[in-house]
Amino acid sequence: MSSCLIVRLSLLLSFYTSYALAASHTTKHWPRGASTRFYEFKVQKTYVTKLCNRKEIITINGEYWHKNVLKIEKQVLASGGGPPIADAYLINGHPGPLYNCSSNDVYQIDVVPGKTYLLRIINAALNMEHFFSISNHKMTIVEAGGEYMKPFTVDQLMITPGRRPMSLSMPTSPSAEYDMAMGPYMSAPEYSLSRTSQPLRIFQYTGASLTSVGLPAELPSFNDNLAVKSHLDGLRSLNASDLPLEIDNNLFFTIGLNVEKCHSATPNKSCQGPNGGVFAASMNNITFVKPQVALLQAYYDSIQGHFKENFPGVPMKIYDFVNGAPNNFPNDTNSLNDTRVKVLEYGSRVQLILQDTGTVSTENHPIHLHGYSFYVVGSGTGNYNPLTAKLNLVDPPYLNTIGVSVGGWAALRFTADNPGVWFMHCHLEIHTSWGLSMAFLVKNGKGPLETLPHPPSDLPKC
């Protein structure tokens, strides 16, 4: 299927889905999740036309375990400890020749020298961020987070779960086979990963010799934080005309892991976290507790008792967020367990600082916000300091997922113009299960286009 057709189908699907959700006004049962409204889609026609003239290659990078992943999640949560590393990493479902018993299980792409190829790279992994590269080839990033970017050329990519950047690659090297490889990125300092567990696929030129041996793809070290930072620093928006320059809500959220005290009668089975504690995670030191009734349903039907509207806009305790750790866990690394939302007025202009913490360990956290994209106006290492932080208010990238760097911070800006209840969470699935999440409640504005619509009539109840 061509890039042009995919672009058109995506736009049509988005249009009709939003229209159906906005036009239905009968029943009053929302699904678990969030809301939607009728969107005006921004389409840069010039760039879409250019992409239509290129062949598209889709790569889906993922993880594989020998066990059922739902059972693994239940076992990990019951144990109080950390998750197991995947048994294999996959590219389009193929592990490649570096694993036992998969020497012939390699995905191969045939390419023609001199032609430009559009690579749509999707990280469908659960608990791992990944590097991606093609041996002896550069990639030019043209899109990230569903928005076109100023072209930016790189040797490798770092892709967080849930991200799907697009890049252009033109085969110009001598006809041969070239490896396409992905490898794990793990920023937590206490982890060590093997570099031999890399899935490979073949980028084969038309006319290459049948005896050609794939040239190995170079990947950064599994904990190369500088490579990740340089990638983020190079992203620039094509058009930031709606970037909020004046701010109504200045928010500051800390993010990170916690260790709770053990209260189990069988600590050997259920308290396998550090020093006999139980792993948790939090934003502003509040571990999100999943409600019994969907937040949107409770808000829409005014059902009391399922959430509180007092999520703090700043940390409840100020300390040296990055360097004031490690602490004496689990004695002073507990969090508050609760279900809270942050209320925003319709149309309010928001700046949100996300600050990584070393309460247990600093780590890169891919934070995703439902219902919105946001401008990443700044990022850095250490504790955020408004007096020294350098913000880009000219062409910041427009994303919906941001990797908050290990021991660092990211500054986001958006306008709260999509009413409803919107979930924000870490895209490392185990961190979300541990409670590294919260929700924004955006109030209605004026008129039907600024008001949360009724639930669609044909949507099943949860």
N, C-alpha and C positions, 0 to 999 in steps of 0.2 A: 504494500500500500504506500502511495507516494506521500511526501511531506505535505503537499498542497491539500490532498484529500483529507489527511488527518487533521490539519488545521481547520478546514471547513466543517468537518464532522464534529470536532470539539466545540466550535463556536455554536453550531446548531443545537447540540446536546445541552450545552450550558443555557442557551436561550430558552428552549422548551421546558427544561427542568425548572428553571426559575419562574417561568410564566405559569406553569402548572401549580407550583407551590404558592405563588402569590394570588392566583385566581380562585383558589378553593376556599369556601367560607362556611362549611357546614358543621362538621364534627369538631370536638374540642379535645382531642387527644394527641399530644405531641410524642414523637419518638424519643428515645434516649439519645441525647446529642444536643444539637444546637438548632438555631433558627436560620431562616433565609429570607431574602426579600428580592424584589426585582432589581437587577443590576443593569447599569449601563456599561457595556464592555468597551474598553479602549483597545483598538486594533491599529497597529502601525502597518498600514497597507504596503508600504514600500518594502519593509523587511519581510513581511509574509510572502510577497511576490518573489523575493530573492531566495527564500528558503524553499519555495515550491520547485525551483529549478535544480534541486539537489536530491540525491538519493539518501534516504534515511536509514540508519541502522539503530536499532533499539537494543540496549544491553540492560538487563535486569540483574543486579548484584544482590546476592542473598546469603543466608546461613542455612546450615543443615545439621540436625541432630539425629542420632539413631533412635531417639524416643519421640513420643508424641509431645509437641511443644506445650500444649495445654496442661498435660500432666506434669511436665517439667516446671511450669510456672507455679502450679499448686504446691509441688514439692518444695520449691525454693521458698515460697512465702511461708509454708508451714515450718521450714527449718530455721527461719530467722537469719540464714546466711546468704552468701552471694550466689549468683547464677553460674552454671558451668559454661566454659568456652565452647563454641560450636565445634562439632566434629569435622566440619568441612565448610569452606566458602564456595559459592557457586556463581558462575556467570551464565545467565540464561538456562539455569538448571543443570549445568555441566561442571563437574569439579576439576576437570583437566588432568594432565598426566602425572602430577607430582604426588598424588595420593595413591595408596595401595589399591589395586584392583580397578583403577580407572585410567589406565594408560591410553586407551582408545576413546575415552569419553571426553572428547574435545570439540568445542563449538568452533566452526571455521567460517570465516567471511571472505568471499572472493571480491577483490577490488581491482579497479582499472587505474593504472598510473595516470596522473594528470587530472583526474576527476575529483571534485570536492564532495565529501560525504558528511552528512549531518548525523552526529552521534547524539542520540537521546539516552542519557545514562541515568538509570534509576537505582537508588539504593533502597531495596526492599528488606534490608536486614532488620532484626529486632533489637539487638543489644550491642551492635558494633558499628562504628564509623569506619570508612574505607578509603584508601588511596586507590587511584586508577591511573594507568599509563599505557602507552603503546610504544614499543621499542623503536628508537630512531625516528620518532614522529612527534611533532608538536600539535597542540590542540588550541583552537581559538574559541573561547567562551563567548557565546552570543545571547544566551538566555539563562536566567536562574529564577526560581520561584514564580514561574509563569509570566515573567516580564523580560523583554529584551534589554540587553545591556550593551554598553560600549564594548566593542571587540577587545578581548584581553587574551593574550597568548601565553600558554603555560606548558611545562613539560609533564606535569602530573596534576591530577585533581584530588581533592579530599571531599568526599560526599557523605553527609550525615544521613541517617535513616529518614526517609520521607522526602529527601531532596531529589530533584530530577533535572540537573543542568543539561543544556544542549551546547554542543561545541561543533565546530567545523574542522575537518581534517582533510588535507589533500595529499594523497600518496605521491611523493616525488623521489623517494629513495630507489636504489637499484632493485629490479624485480627479484623478490625473494619472499620468504615467510618471516613475519614479525609477530612476536608475542604481544597479546593484550593481557594485562594482568591486573588483579586487584589484591590488596593486602590490608590487614587491619591497622587501624589507628587507635591506640589506647593511651590516653594522656595521664591516667592515674599513676602516680610514681611507684606504687607498690606492686604493679603488675609487670610481668615479663612474658612476651609472646614469642613463639617460634616463627622465624621468617620462612621456613620451608613450606608452610601450609598456605600456598597461594594457588588459586584457580587460574588457569590460563585458557585463552582462546587464540586462534590463529587468524592473523590479518594477512591473507595471502594475495599477492599480486597475480593478476592474469599473466600467464607466460612464464611464471617462476618454474624452476627445475623441480621435477618430482622428487629429487633427492635433497632439496633444500632443507636446512635445519633452521627452525625459528630462532631469530636473534632475541636474546632475553630482554625483557622489559625491566627498567630500573625503577624501583620504588623507594620512597624515603624510609628511614627507620620507623618502626611501629610507633615510636613516641616523639617523632619530629614535630615539635610544636611550631618551630619557625616556618616550616613549609606550609602549615595550615594558616598561619597568620598572613604570609605573603599572598596566599590565594584570596583571602577575604579582603585584604587591602587593595587588591587590583580591581575589584568589582565597582563599576560606576553606572549609574542610571542614565538612560537616554534622555528622559524628560522628567524632571522633578518639580513640575509647575505647581503641584498641589501639596508640596511639603509645608507643614505648619512651621511658621517662623516665630509666632507668638504662642505661648503655652498657657493653658488653663489649669492643667493637672500635672504637677511634677511628682512622679512616683519613683520609688526606689525599692526594688525587690532583691533580697538575697536568695540564692539558690544553692543547694548542696545536700549532702547526705547527713544522716543522723544515726546514732545508735541508742536504742531505747533499753531501759533496764529489763532484765528478765523477770517475768512474773509467772512462769510456767512451772507446773509440777514435774515436768520431764525436761529439764534444761538441756540435757545431752541431745535431745531430738529437736527441740524448737528454739534454742537460743545459741545458734552456731555463728553469730556475728562476732566482731572483735571483743575480746575479754568477756565472753559469755553473754553478750548482749544480743539485741535484735535489730537488724538493719531497718532503717526508715529513710525518708527523704522529705524535703520541705521547701516551701517558699516563705520568706520572712519568718522562718522557724515554725510554720504551721503545716503540719502534715494533712493533706487533703483526705477526708473520709468520704467514700462514695455514698451518696444518699439513697434511701429506699425508693424515693420518687424522683424522677428526672428533674433536674433543676429548672429546665424550661417549662415543664408541666406545672411544677409548684408555683413558679412565678406567674405564668399565664392565668392559672385558675385561682391564684391567691390562696394556696394551701399553706398554712402556717406550720412551722416546726421542722422544716427540712433543710433550711440553710439560714445563715445569718448574713446581714449586709454590712459587716464591720471588718472586712479584710483590711489590715493596716496598709496605709500608703507608704509607710517607711518601716524599717525594722523596729521591733519592739525593744531591742537591745543593741546599742552601738558598741562595737569593739573593733579590733584589728581583724577584719574579716578574712584576709588571706593568710596572714602570718601568725595569728593568735591560735594556732593549732599545730600539731595534734593536741587534743585535750585528753583529759582523763576519762575516756569513755569506758563504760556507759554512764559514769557518774554525772557529767555535766555536758552531755551531748544529746539530751532528750529534746523533743519537740512537743508542741501542743497539737493534739489530734482534734480536728474540727472540720466543719463544712462551711466555708465562708466565701462570699463573693465581694468584689469591689464594684461599687455602683458608680457609673459614669453618666453624666447628662448627655443627651443627644447633641451632637455637634461639638462637643468639647475637644479641645486640642491637647493631646497627651504626649508627654515625654516620659519614657520609662527606662530607668537604669536597671539592668540586670547584673548583679554582682556575684561572681563565684566565691564560695567560702571554703576554708580549710577546716571546718568543724571536725570532719573525719578525714577527708582528703580532698585536695583540689583536683578538678577534673573538667574537661571540656564537655559542656552540656548543650546539645542541640534543642533549643526551645522553639516550640511551634505554637502559633496562635490561630485558632479557628475563626473564620468569619472575617478576617482582615489580613491585609498585607501591611507592611510597615517599612519606613525608611530607617536604615541603619546609619545613623549620622555620626557614629564614632565607636571605637573599640580600643582596648588597651590592656596592659598587664598591670597587676597590683590592684590596690584599692582605688576606686573612682574618686577623683578629686576635681570638683567643678572649676577650680581656679586654674588648673593646668591641663585639663582634658582638651584635646583638639577635636572640634566637631566639623564635619563636612556638611555645609548647608547649601552647597551648589549642585552636586550630582551624586548624592548618596545612593547606594543600591536599594532597590525596592523588593523585599523578600517576605516570605511568610514563615521561614524557619531560620534561626540564627544560632550558630555555634558560639556560645559564650566561652571564650578561651580559658584554658586552665589557669587558675589563679588570676583571672582578669575580669573585665566588664565589657558590656555593650550598651550603647545608648540608642533607643528606638523612638520614633515619632510616628503618630498616626492620628487621624481625626475619627472620633467615635460616631460614625454616621450609619451604622448598621444595627438597628435595635434588636435586642434579644439577649440570650445568655450564651457567652462564648468561652469555651474551655481553652486554657493555656497550660502547656505541659512540656516536660522533657520527652524528646522522641526516642530516648533509650527506654524500651518498654518496661524493664524492671524498675527503673526510677519512677515511672508513672505509677506502677503497681505499688511502690513503696510510699507514694504520696507527693511526688514532686510536681505539683499542679495546683491550679486555682481557676477561678472563672470571673469574667467581667460580666456585669449586668448593665447593659446599655439601655437607658430609658427611651420611650417613644419621643418623637419630635412632633411636628405639626403636619396634619394631612395624611392621606393614605400611603404615600410613598415614604413617609418617615415613621410609619407605625408598623409594629410587628403584626403580620397577617395571621388570620385564623389557620389552624392546622388543615392540611389538605384532606379532602373527604375520603380518598382511597388509601390513606396511609394506615397500615395495620397498627394495632395497639401493642405496647410492650408489656 
